[in-house]
Amino acid sequence: MPVFRNDETAYKAWKAKHLTDGYVLNAVGSRTAQLHRANCGHLGEGLRRRETTRLKACTVYRDDITGWAAVEGYEILPCPDCDM
């Protein structure tokens, strides 16, 4: 499962490839992260800022994200717009 931090090119390539079937766990605090679908507008596409200054763990399997978060000690917050 790819985890991106300060790697815009690789993250954007993954996101473009998995826009319809991917999940992104976006760190919002030291041990808190929000779960999004890859096509969620909250992920900052088109904004003039770096998207990977905060860690992003990505997968096409939701169970991979929840398992990774548990091992790494992240609490997952659902995105209200993605119905996650």
Residue, then its C-alpha position, 0 to 999 in steps of 0.5 A: m500500500p503506497v504511503f505518500r509524504n512530500d511526493e506530489t508526482a507519485y501521489k497525483a499519478w496514483k490518484a489519477k489511476h485510482l480516481t474511481d476505485g481508490y481510498v485515501l487516508n489523509a493525516v489531519g493530526s499527529r495520530t488522526a486521519q480522515l478517510h476519503r474516496a480518491n475523487c473527494g473534493h476535500l483532497g485539494e485537487g486544483l488548489r495551489r498547495r502541496e497535497t502531500t505535506r501531510l501523510k496520505a496512505c492510499t489503496v483500492y481496498r478499504d480494509d488495507i487502510t483500516g488495518w494500516a491505521a490500526v498498526e500505525g496508531y491512527e484514529i480514522l475520522p470519516c469524511p462526511d461528503c464521501d459517506m466514509 
